[in-house]
Amino acid sequence: MAIVKCGACGKQKSSKAPACPHCGFNPEGGLEQLEKHQAKKRRDSLHRQNMLQMFAVVILLVGGYMWWHGSGDPQSWQFQLGRFTLVAAILLYAYARGLSLWQKYFNKDK
């Protein structure tokens, strides 16, 4: 028994194992199974990025509400927290959207 690298995920697995314990890839499945595995990996990555974008939008709405209703006083904690939350949500959304576009246009082979 030897430790080998999985052809799909690149993690280490036993040479006697029929499938990779990390990703479930079976080398005897052939090229079709490898393509299915890579397509699933892309779908999962896209789903995570979309969920991150939706999370950023929710944070943006909460921060906007807190900022808008911060009693008009720029020194109040609601105003300050709302402003910080708005900036953080915008940065998070920009990061998630940029990551999504990067994968869409530049990582077509992965």
ZIDAHU-V929290 format. One line per field, one symbol per residue. burial: # if it has 9 or more other C-alpha atoms within 8 Angstrom, else .. A space follows every 50 residues. Layout:
burial=???
//
This chain:
burial=.....#.#....###....#....##..#...##..##...#...#..## .##..##.##.#########.....#.#########..##.##..##.## .##.......
//
